[in-house]
Amino acid sequence: MTDQAEALRNLVRNQEQKNEGRTTKVITVTSGKGGVGKSNFSLNFSLALQRIGQKVLIFDADIGMANIDVLMGVSSPYNLYHLLKQEKTIWEIIQEGPQGVHFIAGGSGFKDLLDLSADQLNYFAEQISRLHGQYDFILFDTGAGLSKETVKFITAAQETIVVTTPEPTSITDAYALIKMVTAMEHDVKFKLIVNRAIDTKEGNATADKIGLVAQRFLNIELPVLGILPDDPNVTKAVKKQVPFAIAYPGSDASKSILEIAKRFVEVPQPPAAAISGVKGFLHKMFRLS
């Protein structure tokens, strides 16, 4: 038994040394309303990041409509609930999807996340902190709208990607979400994705509408991360339960998502010491007033 424990400690030490130079960045993906393709973006964006050499973990943090596993056509026996109940470790609830992308399935566990006992909180924090250095990006795909759980993810992450479409209601709701979070006086770094644009002109016009209003009334910059076309192959892929980046790699949507991923990682990052990583995320998640 002693030999087994020592072997396990050596394995952990070796893994930590292997990932010593990797800084894990925590990203939240959200939207003002449902039906804008947020989860589909999260999944295919993660696959595109993997394709260019980044290691990604997707947390399906949508309490009501968790569907990342459905989009992949993969079932998961465990989710966050099993971790919070201390029935499983973090490594046991992480599943592997297409092309090796890792994910944690959604469920009611995220709702319990804000009402943990001291013992549960300590276990959760200790388990999640083990992820630091194991991934380049941890991506939380939240529910649409501004629930208290979503607010926590947005304000604790290093960056938040807001997905919208050119539809007027989608634009209005996306701006409303940004406005409400900004009003809470949290320093959140937002980036915008315009999905289902007929062409680049419509995508840019949509981004300009939100960006100009955000600058004028909220005094914040809203960088555009990218524009995704209204591609019929996306719907076909959803019906097949295969990510469009895999089912139709030559489609306009797949080409666009790959360019977005490349642009995302090419943006200069602050010094490693300035990126709070997983531990900083946990601190903000549970200590925000």
C-alpha positions as CSV (number, residue, x, y, z in Angstrom):
1,M,0.0,0.0,0.0
2,T,2.9,2.3,0.9
3,D,4.5,1.6,-2.5
4,Q,1.3,2.4,-4.3
5,A,0.9,5.7,-2.5
6,E,4.5,6.7,-3.3
7,A,4.0,5.7,-6.9
8,L,1.0,8.0,-7.1
9,R,2.9,10.9,-5.5
10,N,5.7,10.5,-8.0
11,L,3.1,10.4,-10.9
12,V,1.6,13.7,-9.7
13,R,5.0,15.3,-9.3
14,N,6.0,14.3,-12.8
15,Q,2.8,15.6,-14.2
16,E,3.3,18.9,-12.4
17,Q,6.8,19.3,-13.7
18,K,5.6,18.5,-17.2
19,N,3.1,21.3,-17.0
20,E,5.2,23.7,-15.0
21,G,5.4,26.2,-17.9
22,R,1.6,26.1,-18.7
23,T,-0.7,28.8,-17.4
24,T,-4.3,27.8,-17.5
25,K,-6.7,30.5,-18.6
26,V,-10.4,30.4,-17.6
27,I,-12.9,31.6,-20.1
28,T,-16.7,32.0,-19.8
29,V,-19.0,31.8,-22.8
30,T,-22.4,33.3,-22.4
31,S,-25.3,35.0,-24.2
32,G,-28.2,37.3,-23.5
33,K,-30.8,34.9,-24.8
34,G,-31.1,31.3,-25.8
35,G,-31.1,29.9,-29.3
36,V,-28.1,31.9,-30.6
37,G,-25.8,28.9,-31.0
38,K,-23.7,29.6,-27.8
39,S,-23.1,25.9,-26.9
40,N,-22.3,25.0,-30.5
41,F,-19.8,27.8,-30.6
42,S,-18.2,26.7,-27.3
43,L,-17.8,23.1,-28.6
44,N,-16.4,23.9,-32.0
45,F,-14.3,26.8,-30.7
46,S,-12.7,24.3,-28.3
47,L,-12.1,21.8,-31.1
48,A,-10.5,24.5,-33.2
49,L,-8.2,25.5,-30.3
50,Q,-7.2,21.8,-29.9
51,R,-6.5,21.7,-33.6
52,I,-3.9,24.4,-33.3
53,G,-2.2,22.8,-30.4
54,Q,-4.0,24.0,-27.3
55,K,-5.3,21.7,-24.6
56,V,-8.9,22.5,-23.6
57,L,-11.5,21.4,-21.0
58,I,-15.1,22.3,-21.5
59,F,-17.4,22.7,-18.5
60,D,-21.0,22.5,-19.4
61,A,-22.3,25.0,-16.9
62,D,-25.8,25.4,-18.4
63,I,-28.1,24.3,-15.6
64,G,-31.3,24.1,-17.5
65,M,-30.2,23.2,-21.0
66,A,-27.0,21.3,-20.6
67,N,-26.3,19.8,-24.1
68,I,-22.6,19.8,-24.9
69,D,-22.6,16.0,-24.7
70,V,-25.7,15.8,-27.0
71,L,-24.0,18.0,-29.6
72,M,-21.1,15.5,-29.6
73,G,-23.2,12.4,-29.5
74,V,-21.4,11.3,-26.4
75,S,-23.0,10.2,-23.1
76,S,-21.4,10.8,-19.8
77,P,-22.0,8.7,-16.7
78,Y,-20.8,11.4,-14.3
79,N,-21.1,15.2,-13.9
80,L,-20.3,17.9,-11.4
81,Y,-23.0,16.6,-9.0
82,H,-20.9,13.5,-8.3
83,L,-17.9,15.7,-7.5
84,L,-19.9,17.9,-5.1
85,K,-21.2,14.9,-3.3
86,Q,-17.6,13.7,-3.0
87,E,-18.5,10.5,-4.8
88,K,-15.9,11.0,-7.6
89,T,-12.7,12.9,-8.1
90,I,-12.2,15.6,-10.7
91,W,-10.4,13.1,-13.0
92,E,-13.2,10.6,-12.8
93,I,-15.9,13.1,-14.0
94,I,-13.8,14.4,-16.9
95,Q,-14.8,12.6,-20.1
96,E,-13.2,12.6,-23.5
97,G,-15.0,13.8,-26.6
98,P,-14.2,13.9,-30.3
99,Q,-10.5,14.5,-31.3
100,G,-9.5,14.2,-27.6
101,V,-11.3,17.3,-26.3
102,H,-12.1,16.9,-22.6
103,F,-15.4,17.9,-21.1
104,I,-17.4,17.8,-17.9
105,A,-21.1,17.1,-18.5
106,G,-23.7,19.6,-17.2
107,G,-26.4,18.9,-14.6
108,S,-28.0,20.3,-11.5
109,G,-24.7,20.3,-9.7
110,F,-23.9,23.8,-10.9
111,K,-27.0,25.1,-9.1
112,D,-25.7,23.5,-5.9
113,L,-22.3,25.2,-6.4
114,L,-23.3,28.4,-4.6
115,D,-24.7,26.6,-1.6
116,L,-22.0,24.3,-0.5
117,S,-21.1,23.3,3.1
118,A,-17.6,24.1,4.2
119,D,-16.5,20.5,3.8
120,Q,-17.9,20.3,0.2
121,L,-16.4,23.7,-0.7
122,N,-13.0,22.6,0.5
123,Y,-13.2,19.3,-1.5
124,F,-14.4,21.1,-4.6
125,A,-11.7,23.8,-4.5
126,E,-9.0,21.2,-3.8
127,Q,-10.1,19.1,-6.7
128,I,-10.6,22.0,-9.2
129,S,-7.2,23.5,-8.3
130,R,-5.6,20.3,-9.6
131,L,-6.6,21.4,-13.1
132,H,-4.2,24.3,-13.2
133,G,-1.3,23.5,-15.6
134,Q,-3.2,20.6,-17.1
135,Y,-5.0,22.7,-19.7
136,D,-4.3,25.8,-21.7
137,F,-7.9,26.8,-21.5
138,I,-10.9,25.9,-19.3
139,L,-14.1,27.0,-20.9
140,F,-17.3,27.4,-19.0
141,D,-20.4,27.2,-21.3
142,T,-23.0,28.9,-19.1
143,G,-26.8,29.2,-19.4
144,A,-28.3,32.1,-21.4
145,G,-29.4,35.2,-19.5
146,L,-28.1,36.5,-16.2
147,S,-28.8,34.0,-13.4
148,K,-26.8,34.3,-10.2
149,E,-24.7,31.3,-11.2
150,T,-23.9,32.8,-14.6
151,V,-22.9,36.1,-12.9
152,K,-20.4,34.1,-10.8
153,F,-18.8,32.5,-13.8
154,I,-18.6,35.8,-15.8
155,T,-17.0,37.8,-13.0
156,A,-14.6,35.0,-11.9
157,A,-13.2,34.2,-15.4
158,Q,-10.3,35.9,-17.0
159,E,-12.4,36.7,-20.1
160,T,-16.0,36.4,-21.1
161,I,-17.1,35.7,-24.7
162,V,-20.6,37.0,-25.4
163,V,-22.4,35.3,-28.4
164,T,-25.1,37.1,-30.3
165,T,-26.8,37.1,-33.7
166,P,-27.9,39.9,-35.9
167,E,-31.5,39.6,-34.7
168,P,-32.6,42.7,-32.8
169,T,-33.8,40.8,-29.7
170,S,-30.4,39.0,-29.6
171,I,-28.5,42.3,-29.8
172,T,-30.7,43.9,-27.2
173,D,-30.3,41.0,-24.8
174,A,-26.6,40.8,-25.3
175,Y,-26.2,44.5,-24.5
176,A,-28.5,44.2,-21.5
177,L,-26.3,41.4,-20.1
178,I,-23.1,43.4,-20.5
179,K,-24.8,46.4,-19.0
180,M,-26.0,44.6,-15.9
181,V,-22.6,43.0,-15.2
182,T,-20.8,46.3,-15.7
183,A,-23.2,48.0,-13.3
184,M,-22.1,45.6,-10.6
185,E,-18.7,47.3,-10.9
186,H,-16.8,44.2,-11.8
187,D,-13.8,44.5,-14.1
188,V,-14.9,42.0,-16.7
189,K,-13.1,41.6,-20.1
190,F,-15.8,41.0,-22.7
191,K,-15.3,39.8,-26.3
192,L,-18.0,39.5,-28.9
193,I,-18.9,36.8,-31.3
194,V,-21.5,37.5,-33.9
195,N,-23.1,34.2,-35.1
196,R,-25.3,33.4,-38.1
197,A,-24.4,36.5,-40.0
198,I,-25.5,36.5,-43.7
199,D,-22.2,38.1,-44.6
200,T,-19.3,40.0,-43.1
201,K,-21.1,43.3,-43.7
202,E,-24.0,42.2,-41.5
203,G,-21.7,40.8,-38.9
204,N,-19.7,44.0,-38.6
205,A,-22.8,46.1,-38.5
206,T,-24.1,44.0,-35.6
207,A,-20.9,44.3,-33.7
208,D,-20.7,48.0,-34.3
209,K,-24.3,48.5,-32.9
210,I,-23.4,46.9,-29.6
211,G,-19.8,48.2,-29.5
212,L,-20.8,51.8,-30.0
213,V,-23.5,51.8,-27.4
214,A,-21.3,50.0,-24.9
215,Q,-18.6,52.6,-25.5
216,R,-21.0,55.6,-25.2
217,F,-23.1,54.5,-22.3
218,L,-20.9,52.0,-20.4
219,N,-17.5,53.5,-21.2
220,I,-16.1,50.1,-22.1
221,E,-14.4,48.7,-25.2
222,L,-16.1,45.6,-26.7
223,P,-13.6,43.9,-29.0
224,V,-15.0,41.6,-31.7
225,L,-13.5,38.2,-31.5
226,G,-15.0,37.0,-34.7
227,I,-18.0,36.6,-37.1
228,L,-19.5,33.2,-37.9
229,P,-21.6,32.8,-41.1
230,D,-25.1,31.5,-41.3
231,D,-24.0,28.1,-42.7
232,P,-26.6,25.4,-43.4
233,N,-23.9,22.8,-42.6
234,V,-24.1,23.8,-38.9
235,T,-27.7,22.6,-38.7
236,K,-26.9,19.4,-40.6
237,A,-24.1,18.7,-38.1
238,V,-26.4,19.3,-35.1
239,K,-28.9,16.7,-36.5
240,K,-26.0,14.2,-36.9
241,Q,-24.8,15.0,-33.3
242,V,-21.3,15.6,-34.7
243,P,-19.5,19.0,-34.3
244,F,-19.6,20.9,-37.6
245,A,-15.8,21.4,-37.3
246,I,-15.5,17.6,-37.7
247,A,-18.5,16.8,-39.9
248,Y,-17.9,19.6,-42.4
249,P,-14.2,20.7,-42.0
250,G,-14.3,22.5,-45.4
251,S,-17.5,24.5,-44.6
252,D,-17.5,28.3,-44.2
253,A,-18.4,27.9,-40.5
254,S,-15.4,25.5,-39.9
255,K,-13.0,27.8,-41.7
256,S,-14.3,30.8,-39.7
257,I,-14.1,29.1,-36.3
258,L,-10.5,28.0,-37.0
259,E,-9.5,31.6,-37.9
260,I,-11.2,32.8,-34.7
261,A,-9.3,30.3,-32.6
262,K,-6.0,31.3,-34.2
263,R,-6.7,35.0,-33.6
264,F,-7.7,34.3,-30.0
265,V,-4.4,32.6,-29.1
266,E,-2.3,35.2,-31.1
267,V,-3.5,38.1,-28.9
268,P,-0.5,39.0,-26.6
269,Q,-1.1,37.7,-23.1
270,P,-0.2,39.5,-19.9
271,P,2.8,38.1,-17.9
272,A,2.1,34.7,-16.3
273,A,2.0,36.4,-12.8
274,A,-0.9,38.6,-14.0
275,I,-3.0,35.7,-15.0
276,S,-4.8,34.4,-11.9
277,G,-5.5,31.0,-13.4
278,V,-7.6,28.3,-11.7
279,K,-6.8,29.4,-8.1
280,G,-7.7,33.0,-8.9
281,F,-10.9,31.8,-10.5
282,L,-11.9,29.9,-7.4
283,H,-11.1,32.8,-5.2
284,K,-13.3,35.2,-7.2
285,M,-16.0,32.5,-7.6
286,F,-16.6,32.1,-3.9
287,R,-15.7,35.5,-2.4
288,L,-17.5,38.0,-4.7
289,S,-20.0,40.1,-2.8
